[in-house]
């Protein structure tokens, strides 16, 4: 199999996006599978093959609907398949690293994760969806395992290397104080329906029955909804009506023409404010943790690429 090797300088710290760019740049002349001298093998990572059928399956998972909407030009396919190859390349590196440290995801972990996904679908619906999208179940499971591998790398290997102290959190909070401003908000009740008398009766009942879910069930022909919106997100006519109300005060019964009738009740008005440092701490900690884990992954990936043997079939490097 004619091959070219990808080498990375030790000083480089490429992120996944950089790896994808490097691989995509190699694939500018991506051709048909018939052109491969070793049937089905697109690349190898430390001797482990990446097969064309894998790339096709993952491409279907990621791009099938998108490609059908935007067309399937050769340039777009080259870019999409290059992105998929880069992603699988990194998946291989992660899996090999974990396997070498006895941290690889086991079948029981994959089964548990699969059951979590299936729990969101009626019985048989998920499998039917895969069939309709021409996605093989085993290929989907491979990608599920790859995602679990990446999560395990982050949690078991990278997370213990990352620490965040109070001074970092405090500095970020002060430097980005505008991000912690809560806009003024309004919480209000909307009662609407086709029958004027029913809407009026539901409003009267609200004085003694504050359970809006109960009201909504009791007056089947009337919608009773609670909304909490930023002041600047409230429709202009409603904003003007609510601005003149006190808490628990209602507007007059409003006619919507053919749409029926509605009434608004102001429940609560919250002034704009800056979140105090104690409340902001968990949010800032998550932001900083995400940034540091991203950098930790970049460093890990740079090291893995430094010592990896990545081979790409030479036919993929030839312009057609």
Residue, then its C-alpha position, 0 to 999 in steps of 0.5 A: x500500500x503506497x503511503x505518506x506519513x504525517x509528522x508533527x513537531x513536538x512544539x506544536x499543540x494542535x487541537x482537533x480542528x487543526x488535525x482536521x485541517x491537516x488531514x483535509x489538506x491531504x485529501x484535496x484529491x479524494x477519489x473513489x474507493x476503486x482507486x485504493x490499492x489495498x481494498x477498503x483501507x483509507x489510513x492506518x493509525x499505529x498500524x490499525x486500519x481505518x476503513x472506507x466503510x467506517x468513514x461512509x457510516x460516520x459520514x451518514x451519521x453526521x452529514x446525511x440530512x445536511x448533504x441532502x439539503x445542500x447538495x453533494x458537490x465533489x468539493x463538499x464531499x471532499x471536505x466532509x469525508x476529510x473531516x470524518x477521517x480526521x475525527x476517526x483518526x483522533x478516536x483511534x488515538x484516544x482508544x489506543x491510549x486508554x487501552x494501553x492503560x486498561x481504561x478502555x470502555x467495556x461492553x457493559x458501559x456501552x450497553x448502559x449508554x445505549x439503554x439511556x438513549x433508547x429510553x427516550x424512544x418508544x419501543x423499536x422506534x430508534x432502530x426503525x429510525x436507523x433503518x430509515x436513515x440507512x445507518x447500521x446499528x453496529x456502526x452507531x454503537x462504534x460511535x457511541x463507544x468512541x464518545x464514551x472513550x473521549x469522555x473517559x479520557x477527559x474525566x479519568x486522565x485530563x480532569x485530575x490534571x486541572x485545578x482552579x483556584x478562587x483567585x482565577x475565578x475572581x479575576x475572570x468575574x471582574x474582567x467579565x462583569x458585564x456577562x453577569x448582568x441579569x436583564x429586568x424580567x417580567x413574570x405574567x399570566x396569559x389567559x386566552x380563549x374563544x369564549x369571552x365569558x369563559x376567559x373572564x370566569x378563569x380570571x375571576x377564579x385565579x383570585x382564589x385558585x393560583x394553581x395555573x395547571x389546575x386552572x388550565x385543566x378546569x377550563x378546557x377551552x381556555x389556555x392558561x399559561x405563565x411566561x417569564x421573559x426579559x422586558x426587551x423580549x416582550x411583544x411591544x403591545x404587551x409590554x405597554x400593557x404590563x408596564x402600567x400594572x402592579x403585581x397581581x393586577x390584570x389588564x382589561x379583557x382584550x379582544x383578538x378579533x377572530x382569535x378570541x379574547x385574552x387577558x394578562x396578569x402581572x405576577x412579578x417584576x424583577x429589576x436588572x442586577x449583577x449576579x454577586x460573586x458567590x452566585x457566579x462562582x459555580x458558573x465561572x468555575x465551569x467556564x474556566x474548567x471547560x477552557x482548561x480541559x480544552x487546552x489539556x486535550x490539545x496538549x494531550x493530542x499534540x503529544x499523541x500525534x508526536x509519537x503516532x504513526x499515521x499513514x494515509x493511502x497515497x491515492x487520496x493524496x493525488x489530484x483527480 
